[in-house]
Amino acid sequence: MTEAARERSANIGRLKLVALIGAFAGPLLLATVWFALIDPQGEVDTRNNGQLIEPAWPLEDFSLRLADGGAFGLDELRGHWTLVYFAGGDCAEQCVQNLYHMRQVRLSLHKRMHRVQRLYIGAPLGDELAGEHPGLLLADGPQGGDDAGELRGQFDAAEAQLGPLPQAIYLVDPLGNLMMRFDPALDPRKMLKDLKHLLRVSRIG
């Protein structure tokens, strides 16, 4: 075997090892985050300000078209904590407030803000409003279409145990699991507190 062939074989072996470690480590990391939200008696820690979706709901693959023409699916959720908001139509007063809170909470994470992304699903935002939210992922108007409805259905199924909460802001973990929702009336400082806690105990995303 030539030196080049041996090197290729070694590289393949290393890639298989990394994939194997990832397959086992992913669920372990998720469990670490989950148990960080559980008190010593095994009950959900009521100090959380958001509402936990228990157990966390693994999202199925989906495909959205972003306003800039790019595609957004399950792979784009993985690797980041994602705040998700469904406007359900035009961005009215509550929508404007939610987008502002999502932006400010992320900015307040400072050096950890790169670990969190924001996804808006609804009617197109006007240029002025969109300009106030740089980095916001926009799946809007006809680009969302039936695919956006199917994704909304997954969220509805996940939160059935909790009952409806109009205008909620959702949190998806870096493994693609819907795990928490925030009441739009919640003080955004409390949302920030939850996110800081999750980012502190988690090494994923």
C-alpha atoms as a printed R data frame, in Angstrom:
    type eleno elety resid chain resno       x      y      z
1   ATOM     1    CA   MET     A     1   0.000  0.000  0.000
2   ATOM     2    CA   THR     A     2   1.315  3.386 -0.955
3   ATOM     3    CA   GLU     A     3   1.804  6.201  1.546
4   ATOM     4    CA   ALA     A     4  -1.101  8.141 -0.009
5   ATOM     5    CA   ALA     A     5  -3.400  5.105  0.247
6   ATOM     6    CA   ARG     A     6  -2.445  4.588  3.877
7   ATOM     7    CA   GLU     A     7  -3.201  8.247  4.611
8   ATOM     8    CA   ARG     A     8  -6.622  7.983  2.924
9   ATOM     9    CA   SER     A     9  -7.405  4.852  4.917
10  ATOM    10    CA   ALA     A    10  -6.404  6.587  8.153
11  ATOM    11    CA   ASN     A    11  -8.593  9.613  7.341
12  ATOM    12    CA   ILE     A    12 -11.596  7.376  6.658
13  ATOM    13    CA   GLY     A    13 -11.004  5.611  9.949
14  ATOM    14    CA   ARG     A    14 -10.897  8.899 11.832
15  ATOM    15    CA   LEU     A    15 -14.138 10.103 10.191
16  ATOM    16    CA   LYS     A    16 -15.915  6.874 11.163
17  ATOM    17    CA   LEU     A    17 -14.727  7.305 14.737
18  ATOM    18    CA   VAL     A    18 -16.008 10.900 14.898
19  ATOM    19    CA   ALA     A    19 -19.388  9.820 13.488
20  ATOM    20    CA   LEU     A    20 -19.617  7.004 16.032
21  ATOM    21    CA   ILE     A    21 -18.804  9.334 18.917
22  ATOM    22    CA   GLY     A    22 -21.390 11.850 17.665
23  ATOM    23    CA   ALA     A    23 -24.092  9.174 17.498
24  ATOM    24    CA   PHE     A    24 -23.597  8.359 21.176
25  ATOM    25    CA   ALA     A    25 -22.734 11.829 22.444
26  ATOM    26    CA   GLY     A    26 -25.772 13.647 20.995
27  ATOM    27    CA   PRO     A    27 -28.389 11.956 23.198
28  ATOM    28    CA   LEU     A    28 -26.078 12.198 26.204
29  ATOM    29    CA   LEU     A    29 -25.678 15.950 25.741
30  ATOM    30    CA   LEU     A    30 -29.437 16.383 25.385
31  ATOM    31    CA   ALA     A    31 -29.971 14.408 28.590
32  ATOM    32    CA   THR     A    32 -27.458 16.645 30.371
33  ATOM    33    CA   VAL     A    33 -29.418 19.755 29.375
34  ATOM    34    CA   TRP     A    34 -32.727 18.166 30.317
35  ATOM    35    CA   PHE     A    35 -31.611 17.022 33.769
36  ATOM    36    CA   ALA     A    36 -30.199 20.475 34.421
37  ATOM    37    CA   LEU     A    37 -33.839 21.615 34.286
38  ATOM    38    CA   ILE     A    38 -34.971 18.965 36.783
39  ATOM    39    CA   ASP     A    39 -34.763 19.381 40.546
40  ATOM    40    CA   PRO     A    40 -33.142 16.739 42.826
41  ATOM    41    CA   GLN     A    41 -36.540 15.092 43.454
42  ATOM    42    CA   GLY     A    42 -36.979 14.483 39.748
43  ATOM    43    CA   GLU     A    43 -39.638 17.119 39.188
44  ATOM    44    CA   VAL     A    44 -39.521 19.824 36.554
45  ATOM    45    CA   ASP     A    45 -37.767 22.834 38.035
46  ATOM    46    CA   THR     A    46 -40.488 25.433 38.482
47  ATOM    47    CA   ARG     A    47 -37.850 28.146 38.546
48  ATOM    48    CA   ASN     A    48 -37.906 28.025 34.761
49  ATOM    49    CA   ASN     A    49 -39.816 30.967 33.398
50  ATOM    50    CA   GLY     A    50 -40.699 29.411 30.068
51  ATOM    51    CA   GLN     A    51 -43.028 26.422 29.805
52  ATOM    52    CA   LEU     A    52 -41.159 23.165 29.259
53  ATOM    53    CA   ILE     A    53 -42.461 20.797 26.602
54  ATOM    54    CA   GLU     A    54 -42.032 17.442 28.317
55  ATOM    55    CA   PRO     A    55 -40.588 15.362 26.878
56  ATOM    56    CA   ALA     A    56 -38.791 17.486 24.311
57  ATOM    57    CA   TRP     A    57 -40.364 16.969 20.863
58  ATOM    58    CA   PRO     A    58 -38.016 15.892 18.018
59  ATOM    59    CA   LEU     A    59 -39.017 17.840 14.926
60  ATOM    60    CA   GLU     A    60 -39.354 15.990 11.652
61  ATOM    61    CA   ASP     A    61 -37.664 17.252  8.514
62  ATOM    62    CA   PHE     A    62 -39.278 20.248  6.839
63  ATOM    63    CA   SER     A    63 -38.410 22.734  4.129
64  ATOM    64    CA   LEU     A    64 -39.021 26.475  4.219
65  ATOM    65    CA   ARG     A    65 -38.049 29.101  1.677
66  ATOM    66    CA   LEU     A    66 -36.516 32.209  3.176
67  ATOM    67    CA   ALA     A    67 -37.228 35.720  1.938
68  ATOM    68    CA   ASP     A    68 -33.695 35.935  0.516
69  ATOM    69    CA   GLY     A    69 -34.323 32.822 -1.577
70  ATOM    70    CA   GLY     A    70 -32.375 30.443  0.639
71  ATOM    71    CA   ALA     A    71 -33.698 27.154  1.966
72  ATOM    72    CA   PHE     A    72 -34.229 26.472  5.656
73  ATOM    73    CA   GLY     A    73 -34.870 23.035  7.092
74  ATOM    74    CA   LEU     A    74 -34.078 20.767  9.991
75  ATOM    75    CA   ASP     A    75 -30.358 20.821  9.215
76  ATOM    76    CA   GLU     A    76 -30.341 24.601  9.665
77  ATOM    77    CA   LEU     A    77 -31.843 24.215 13.154
78  ATOM    78    CA   ARG     A    78 -29.115 21.854 14.251
79  ATOM    79    CA   GLY     A    79 -26.098 23.404 15.874
80  ATOM    80    CA   HIS     A    80 -27.930 26.475 17.207
81  ATOM    81    CA   TRP     A    81 -30.490 27.321 19.836
82  ATOM    82    CA   THR     A    82 -33.360 28.808 17.813
83  ATOM    83    CA   LEU     A    83 -36.088 31.208 18.904
84  ATOM    84    CA   VAL     A    84 -39.075 30.612 16.607
85  ATOM    85    CA   TYR     A    85 -42.097 32.853 16.172
86  ATOM    86    CA   PHE     A    86 -45.148 32.184 13.980
87  ATOM    87    CA   ALA     A    87 -46.868 35.485 13.208
88  ATOM    88    CA   GLY     A    88 -49.781 33.735 11.504
89  ATOM    89    CA   GLY     A    89 -50.293 36.668  9.128
90  ATOM    90    CA   ASP     A    90 -49.290 40.312  9.051
91  ATOM    91    CA   CYS     A    91 -46.881 41.482 11.752
92  ATOM    92    CA   ALA     A    92 -49.182 43.487 14.026
93  ATOM    93    CA   GLU     A    93 -48.498 45.022 17.444
94  ATOM    94    CA   GLN     A    94 -47.808 41.788 19.376
95  ATOM    95    CA   CYS     A    95 -45.608 40.538 16.558
96  ATOM    96    CA   VAL     A    96 -43.532 43.726 16.588
97  ATOM    97    CA   GLN     A    97 -43.081 43.414 20.332
98  ATOM    98    CA   ASN     A    98 -42.103 39.728 20.113
99  ATOM    99    CA   LEU     A    99 -39.489 40.422 17.457
100 ATOM   100    CA   TYR     A   100 -38.071 43.217 19.606
101 ATOM   101    CA   HIS     A   101 -37.871 40.968 22.658
102 ATOM   102    CA   MET     A   102 -36.229 38.165 20.673
103 ATOM   103    CA   ARG     A   103 -33.634 40.586 19.337
104 ATOM   104    CA   GLN     A   104 -32.886 42.179 22.697
105 ATOM   105    CA   VAL     A   105 -32.657 38.862 24.532
106 ATOM   106    CA   ARG     A   106 -30.162 37.563 21.981
107 ATOM   107    CA   LEU     A   107 -28.077 40.766 22.116
108 ATOM   108    CA   SER     A   108 -28.054 40.553 25.916
109 ATOM   109    CA   LEU     A   109 -26.288 37.200 25.712
110 ATOM   110    CA   HIS     A   110 -23.176 39.120 24.602
111 ATOM   111    CA   LYS     A   111 -20.357 36.681 23.831
112 ATOM   112    CA   ARG     A   112 -22.819 33.778 23.680
113 ATOM   113    CA   MET     A   113 -25.206 35.454 21.239
114 ATOM   114    CA   HIS     A   114 -23.700 33.592 18.264
115 ATOM   115    CA   ARG     A   115 -25.171 30.384 19.708
116 ATOM   116    CA   VAL     A   116 -28.740 31.650 19.248
117 ATOM   117    CA   GLN     A   117 -30.595 32.347 16.002
118 ATOM   118    CA   ARG     A   118 -34.072 33.784 15.397
119 ATOM   119    CA   LEU     A   119 -36.668 32.510 12.919
120 ATOM   120    CA   TYR     A   120 -39.802 34.466 11.930
121 ATOM   121    CA   ILE     A   121 -42.590 32.758  9.963
122 ATOM   122    CA   GLY     A   122 -45.370 34.993  8.693
123 ATOM   123    CA   ALA     A   123 -46.318 37.616  6.156
124 ATOM   124    CA   PRO     A   124 -43.479 39.679  4.669
125 ATOM   125    CA   LEU     A   125 -42.107 42.372  6.946
126 ATOM   126    CA   GLY     A   126 -41.856 45.880  5.584
127 ATOM   127    CA   ASP     A   127 -38.384 47.125  4.737
128 ATOM   128    CA   GLU     A   128 -38.254 49.406  7.776
129 ATOM   129    CA   LEU     A   129 -39.228 46.699 10.262
130 ATOM   130    CA   ALA     A   130 -36.977 44.107  8.657
131 ATOM   131    CA   GLY     A   131 -34.108 46.601  8.819
132 ATOM   132    CA   GLU     A   132 -34.536 46.839 12.586
133 ATOM   133    CA   HIS     A   133 -33.774 43.124 12.945
134 ATOM   134    CA   PRO     A   134 -30.505 42.262 11.203
135 ATOM   135    CA   GLY     A   135 -29.817 38.552 11.165
136 ATOM   136    CA   LEU     A   136 -33.481 37.603 11.621
137 ATOM   137    CA   LEU     A   137 -34.340 34.610  9.424
138 ATOM   138    CA   LEU     A   138 -37.515 35.426  7.481
139 ATOM   139    CA   ALA     A   139 -39.717 32.678  6.081
140 ATOM   140    CA   ASP     A   140 -42.550 34.807  4.826
141 ATOM   141    CA   GLY     A   141 -45.442 35.202  2.443
142 ATOM   142    CA   PRO     A   142 -45.949 32.599 -0.287
143 ATOM   143    CA   GLN     A   143 -42.460 31.216  0.314
144 ATOM   144    CA   GLY     A   144 -43.711 29.681  3.571
145 ATOM   145    CA   GLY     A   145 -46.839 28.131  2.004
146 ATOM   146    CA   ASP     A   146 -47.948 24.628  2.939
147 ATOM   147    CA   ASP     A   147 -44.515 23.781  4.332
148 ATOM   148    CA   ALA     A   148 -44.892 26.482  6.969
149 ATOM   149    CA   GLY     A   149 -48.311 25.066  7.834
150 ATOM   150    CA   GLU     A   150 -46.881 21.590  8.252
151 ATOM   151    CA   LEU     A   151 -44.189 22.906 10.580
152 ATOM   152    CA   ARG     A   152 -46.825 24.803 12.574
153 ATOM   153    CA   GLY     A   153 -48.667 21.503 12.898
154 ATOM   154    CA   GLN     A   154 -45.608 19.871 14.459
155 ATOM   155    CA   PHE     A   155 -45.428 22.644 17.039
156 ATOM   156    CA   ASP     A   156 -49.159 22.311 17.762
157 ATOM   157    CA   ALA     A   157 -48.783 18.562 18.326
158 ATOM   158    CA   ALA     A   158 -45.825 19.091 20.661
159 ATOM   159    CA   GLU     A   159 -47.635 21.605 22.860
160 ATOM   160    CA   ALA     A   160 -50.984 19.792 22.973
161 ATOM   161    CA   GLN     A   161 -50.289 18.800 26.591
162 ATOM   162    CA   LEU     A   162 -49.988 22.471 27.588
163 ATOM   163    CA   GLY     A   163 -52.936 23.909 25.709
164 ATOM   164    CA   PRO     A   164 -52.888 26.766 23.191
165 ATOM   165    CA   LEU     A   165 -50.840 29.888 23.802
166 ATOM   166    CA   PRO     A   166 -51.406 32.458 21.037
167 ATOM   167    CA   GLN     A   167 -48.368 34.448 19.905
168 ATOM   168    CA   ALA     A   168 -45.934 32.256 21.868
169 ATOM   169    CA   ILE     A   169 -42.188 32.363 21.242
170 ATOM   170    CA   TYR     A   170 -40.688 28.872 20.982
171 ATOM   171    CA   LEU     A   171 -37.232 27.513 21.722
172 ATOM   172    CA   VAL     A   172 -35.709 24.674 19.677
173 ATOM   173    CA   ASP     A   173 -32.495 23.093 20.939
174 ATOM   174    CA   PRO     A   174 -29.402 22.438 18.767
175 ATOM   175    CA   LEU     A   175 -30.463 18.830 18.186
176 ATOM   176    CA   GLY     A   176 -33.738 19.902 16.556
177 ATOM   177    CA   ASN     A   177 -36.018 19.291 19.550
178 ATOM   178    CA   LEU     A   178 -38.826 21.692 20.455
179 ATOM   179    CA   MET     A   179 -38.344 22.037 24.200
180 ATOM   180    CA   MET     A   180 -39.864 25.260 25.535
181 ATOM   181    CA   ARG     A   181 -42.301 28.054 24.825
182 ATOM   182    CA   PHE     A   182 -42.544 31.550 26.259
183 ATOM   183    CA   ASP     A   183 -45.721 33.475 26.976
184 ATOM   184    CA   PRO     A   184 -45.673 36.740 24.971
185 ATOM   185    CA   ALA     A   185 -46.619 38.558 28.191
186 ATOM   186    CA   LEU     A   186 -43.507 37.234 29.969
187 ATOM   187    CA   ASP     A   187 -40.919 39.795 31.013
188 ATOM   188    CA   PRO     A   188 -38.113 39.316 28.434
189 ATOM   189    CA   ARG     A   189 -35.586 39.424 31.267
190 ATOM   190    CA   LYS     A   190 -37.015 36.115 32.438
191 ATOM   191    CA   MET     A   191 -36.646 34.647 28.951
192 ATOM   192    CA   LEU     A   192 -33.039 35.831 29.026
193 ATOM   193    CA   LYS     A   193 -32.518 34.132 32.388
194 ATOM   194    CA   ASP     A   194 -33.713 30.783 30.986
195 ATOM   195    CA   LEU     A   195 -31.485 31.074 27.926
196 ATOM   196    CA   LYS     A   196 -28.448 32.013 30.002
197 ATOM   197    CA   HIS     A   197 -29.021 28.962 32.170
198 ATOM   198    CA   LEU     A   198 -29.340 26.629 29.178
199 ATOM   199    CA   LEU     A   199 -26.258 28.003 27.459
200 ATOM   200    CA   ARG     A   200 -24.287 27.737 30.664
201 ATOM   201    CA   VAL     A   201 -25.089 24.060 31.310
202 ATOM   202    CA   SER     A   202 -24.966 22.996 27.651
203 ATOM   203    CA   ARG     A   203 -21.967 22.570 25.389
204 ATOM   204    CA   ILE     A   204 -24.091 21.874 22.329
205 ATOM   205    CA   GLY     A   205 -24.888 24.677 19.932
